[in-house]
């Protein structure tokens, strides 16, 4: 009974879909070939490198405090140390442990901030690129009378004749020949991974 109802529902919808004019795009290619994509990648890499350098400085500062604390602790093990000197060294060690804990907390906060900031930057840049791409797709679809444009990378199957990616690249002022280079590069990587 259920199968009959589903088949009937599909059969009823088919005439509505038969008149649809559909196009497909490869969103991955459109994003990778977007005019700002390379400069955005460079900005992300530069920001990432800056943050990593700051984190490395904080890690080095923490290591220096821990190394100094270790030296004070080793000095405290000297049996020739007077009780007063030992008490002073213990105070110094306690202070260094507090300093090390504060530095460790600062490092953890900085790492969290770094991850959040980098995720936010990448998300904002991708959103700007995809918004521009979607606007071009929308304008193209209206101009060509398309009812639906779907991402071919998300479809189980899409006829190559429906692909309008090159037209959208032209609208973005990108030479569609770059897409062929991108495909060839991907095929080269596939062959290398198969050969391993």
N, C-alpha and C positions, 0 to 999 in steps of 0.2 A: 504494500500500500504506500509506504514512504517513498520507495523508488519511483513509483508511478507519479506521485505528487511532485517530486523533484524534477523528473523528466518533463512533466507538463509545464512546470514553472520555467524551466530553461527554454522549452519550445516557444512559450509565450513571449519571452524576452528577445529571442533571436531576431524577429523582424525589426525591433528597435535598434539593435546593434548593427544590423545589415546596412543601414544608411549612415552609420558613423564614419567620418573621415578621420583616420588615425595616423599619427606619426610617432616615431620613436627617436629617442636621443640616448647617447651614451654619456651619462652625467659624469662619470669618472674622467672620461677624455675631456669633456667641457671644462671641468674644474682644473685638471692638470694643464690645460692649454689656455686657461683664462689669462688675459694680458697682465694681470697683477700677481698671478700665482708665484712666479719665480721671485719677485721682489718680496712677497709676503713670506715665502720660505726663508729668504735671506734674513728678514726681520726676526722671524722666529728663532733661527739659528743664532743670530747675534745676541738676542735677548737671553736665550738659553746659555750661551757661552758666558755672558756677563753674570748671570745668576750663579752658574757653577763656579766661577772665579770667586765670587763673594762667599759661597758656601765653603770652598776650599780654604779661604782665609780664616773662616770661623773654625773649621776643623783643625787647622794648624795652631790656632790660638788655644783651643781646647787641649790639643796634644802637648803643647808647651807647658800648660798648667799641670797636666797629669804627670809629665816628665819631672817637673820641679817637685811636685808632691812626692813622687817616688824617691827622689834623691833625699828629701827631708826625712822620709820614713826610714830609708837605709841608714842615714846619719844617726837617727834615733836609736838604732840597734847597737851602736857603739857602747860597750860596757864601761868605757872610761868617761862617759858623759856624766856631768854632775846632775843632781836632781833638778836644780834650777834651769840648767840648759835643756834638760829633757822636757821640762814643763813648757819652756819657751818654744821648743821645737814642736811640741804637741799643739800649742796654740796656733803656731804658723801652719801646721798641717791641717788643723780644723778649718782655718781661714781658706786654705787652698782647696779643700774639699767643697766648701761652700761656693767658692769661685768656679770650680769645675762643674758643679751642679748647675749653677746659673748659666755657664757657657753651654752646657749640654742642652738645657731648656731653650736657650736662645737659638741654638743650631736646629733643634727640632721645629721650633716656630718658623724659622727661616725656610726650612725645607718644605713645610706645609704651605707657606705663603708662595714659595717658588712654584710648587705644583699647581696651586690654584691660579696664580697669575699666568702661567704658561698655558694652562687649559683654557682660561678666559681669552687670552690673546688668540690662540689657534681657533677657538670657536667664533670669535668676532670676525676674524679675517675670512674664515670659510663662509660665514653667514653673508658677508659683503659680496663675496664671489658668487655664491649661489643665488642671492637676490638679483644680482645683475643678470645672471644666466636665465633665471626664471622670467625676468622682464623681457629679455630678448626672445625667449621661447613663446611667451604670451603674444607679443607683437607679431611674431612670425605666424603663429597659429591663426590669429585674427586675419592677417593679410592673405593667407592661403586657404582660409575657410576650414581649418582643421577643428574637429570637435574634441579631440583628445590627443594629448602628447604624453607618452609614458617613457619611463627610464628603461631602456632595453636590458640593462644589467640586472634589473629586478624581475624581468619577465622570464618565464620558463622557456618561451620561444617567441621570437619576433622575426618576421620576414625582413630581409635586408632591404627590400624595396621601400619599406616604410621609414627607413632611417633618414632623418633630416639633420643629423649632427653637423655635417659639413656646412649646411646652410646657416645654422646657428653660429658656427665658428666664423663664417664670413660676416655675420651681423656683429660679432664681437671684434671684427677687424683682425682676425687670425687666419693665416693661410692654412687651408685644409690639408695641404701636403704635410704639415707638421703632425697631423693625426696619423698618417701612414708611418712616419718616423717613430711615433710613439708605439704603434702596433708592432712594427719590426723590432723595436727594442724589447718589447714584452715577449715576443716570440723567441728572441735570442736568449732571454733569461730562462724561459721554459726549457729550451733545448739544453742549456747548461745544467739546469737542475735535473733533467732526465738523464744526463750523461754521468751524473755522480754516482 
